């Protein structure tokens, strides 16, 4: 019984925490997660199908071309991260539930992953939302204040205004309640 309890606790901690990579940590650890993009330059993300998403900084967040008038959840993730994989079914549920007014844009933070590899990952995991895979992903991660832990998600309302963010694995119900607030 003790073994089961210890194992269950260890697995729970793994799933409800985030992954981090020293290689990807920001040089300035004191940078706020809500750091304003002082250059105000648009960033062009490219999804695995080759479609561009122009991310434009605003006074209170970001707008995403092709996702106008939608609540957008930006999800920074990696394919090797267990909590990132564990949240996929929950993100799929939210995408299905709010499909007309909501979009998820997942921003891959891995180098040297081909679009074919990511397409296989999408197929294997039955992912129903957009995944970007481009060098600009790192520029966007820096623009939002640096991404030291994944999964990291930001929720923006229909006008692109920042609503909230989530670090680590978050219960689906919590994200669902926040989406309802900004719809």
C-alpha positions in Angstrom: 0.0 0.0 0.0 2.9 2.4 0.8 4.4 1.7 -2.6 1.1 2.5 -4.3 0.8 5.8 -2.4 4.4 6.9 -3.1 4.0 6.0 -6.8 0.7 7.8 -7.1 2.1 10.9 -5.4 5.2 10.9 -7.7 3.1 10.6 -10.8 0.7 13.3 -9.7 3.5 15.7 -9.0 4.9 15.0 -12.5 1.6 15.6 -14.2 0.7 18.7 -12.3 4.0 20.4 -12.6 5.7 21.7 -15.7 8.8 20.7 -17.6 11.8 23.0 -17.9 14.9 23.0 -19.8 18.0 24.9 -18.7 18.9 25.3 -22.4 15.7 27.3 -23.0 15.7 29.4 -19.9 15.7 33.2 -20.3 18.9 35.0 -19.6 17.1 37.3 -17.3 15.2 35.2 -14.8 13.6 38.3 -13.3 11.8 39.1 -16.5 8.1 39.3 -15.9 5.8 36.8 -17.6 3.7 39.7 -18.8 6.6 41.7 -20.2 5.5 44.2 -22.8 7.0 43.7 -26.3 8.8 47.1 -26.4 9.7 46.8 -30.1 6.0 46.3 -31.1 7.1 44.3 -34.1 4.7 41.7 -35.6 6.0 38.1 -35.5 5.1 35.6 -38.2 4.5 32.1 -36.9 4.2 29.2 -39.4 2.0 26.2 -38.7 3.0 22.7 -39.8 0.9 23.1 -43.0 2.9 26.1 -44.0 0.2 28.7 -43.2 1.3 32.0 -41.6 -0.1 33.5 -38.5 0.9 37.1 -38.0 1.1 37.9 -34.3 0.7 41.6 -33.7 1.5 43.2 -30.4 -1.2 45.5 -29.0 -1.3 47.7 -25.9 -2.9 44.9 -23.9 -1.8 41.6 -25.6 -1.6 40.2 -29.1 -3.9 39.7 -32.1 -3.5 36.7 -34.4 -4.2 36.9 -38.1 -6.8 34.3 -39.2 -8.3 34.2 -35.6 -10.0 37.5 -35.5 -13.0 37.7 -33.2 -12.0 34.5 -31.4 -10.8 33.9 -27.9 -7.2 32.5 -28.4 -5.3 30.2 -26.1 -1.6 30.2 -26.9 0.1 27.0 -25.6 3.9 26.8 -25.4 4.9 23.1 -25.4 7.3 20.4 -26.4 6.7 16.9 -27.7 9.0 15.3 -25.0 7.2 17.0 -22.1 4.8 14.6 -20.2 2.5 17.3 -18.8 2.3 18.8 -22.3 1.1 15.4 -23.7 -1.3 14.8 -20.8 -3.1 18.1 -21.6 -3.8 17.2 -25.2 -7.2 15.5 -24.7 -8.3 18.4 -22.5 -7.3 21.0 -25.1 -9.1 18.9 -27.8 -12.2 18.9 -25.6 -12.1 22.7 -25.2 -11.4 23.2 -29.0 -14.5 21.0 -29.8 -16.7 22.7 -27.2 -16.0 26.3 -28.3 -15.0 25.7 -31.9 -16.8 28.7 -33.4 -15.5 31.3 -30.9 -12.2 29.8 -29.7 -8.9 28.7 -31.1 -5.8 27.1 -29.7 -2.4 27.9 -31.2 0.3 25.6 -29.9 3.8 27.0 -30.2 6.4 24.2 -30.3 9.6 25.0 -28.4 11.9 22.4 -29.9 14.7 22.8 -32.4 15.2 20.6 -35.4 11.8 19.0 -35.5 10.5 18.6 -39.1 6.9 19.3 -39.9 6.6 15.6 -40.9 7.6 14.6 -37.4 5.2 17.0 -35.9 2.4 15.9 -38.3 3.0 12.3 -37.1 2.8 13.6 -33.4 -0.5 15.4 -34.3 -1.9 12.2 -35.9 -0.8 9.9 -33.1 -2.3 12.2 -30.5 -5.4 13.2 -32.5 -4.7 16.9 -32.0 -7.5 19.1 -33.2 -5.8 22.5 -33.0 -3.0 24.5 -34.7 0.6 23.8 -34.1 3.4 26.2 -35.2 6.9 25.1 -35.9 9.2 27.8 -37.0 12.3 29.8 -35.7 9.9 32.6 -34.9 8.4 30.5 -32.1 11.4 31.4 -30.0 11.0 35.1 -30.8 7.4 35.0 -29.7 8.3 33.1 -26.5 10.8 35.9 -25.7 8.2 38.6 -26.6 5.7 37.2 -24.0 8.4 37.5 -21.3 10.3 34.3 -21.7 9.2 30.8 -21.3 11.1 29.0 -18.6 8.6 26.2 -17.9 6.2 24.3 -20.2 3.4 23.8 -20.6 2.7 27.6 -20.4 -0.5 29.0 -21.8 -1.9 32.5 -22.3 -5.5 33.3 -22.8 -6.5 36.3 -25.0 -10.0 37.7 -25.5 -11.7 38.4 -28.8 -9.9 41.7 -29.1 -6.5 40.2 -28.3 -6.4 41.5 -24.7 -4.5 39.4 -22.2 -6.9 37.6 -19.9 -4.8 35.1 -17.8 -2.0 32.6 -18.0 -1.4 29.1 -16.8 1.9 27.4 -15.8 2.1 23.7 -15.8 -0.7 21.2 -16.2 -4.0 22.9 -15.4 -7.5 21.3 -14.9 -9.7 21.6 -17.9 -12.5 23.0 -15.8 -10.3 26.0 -14.8 -9.5 26.9 -18.4 -13.1 26.3 -19.3 -14.3 28.8 -16.7 -11.8 31.4 -17.9 -12.9 30.9 -21.5 -16.5 31.5 -20.5 -15.5 34.8 -18.8 -14.1 36.2 -22.0 -16.5 34.9 -24.6 
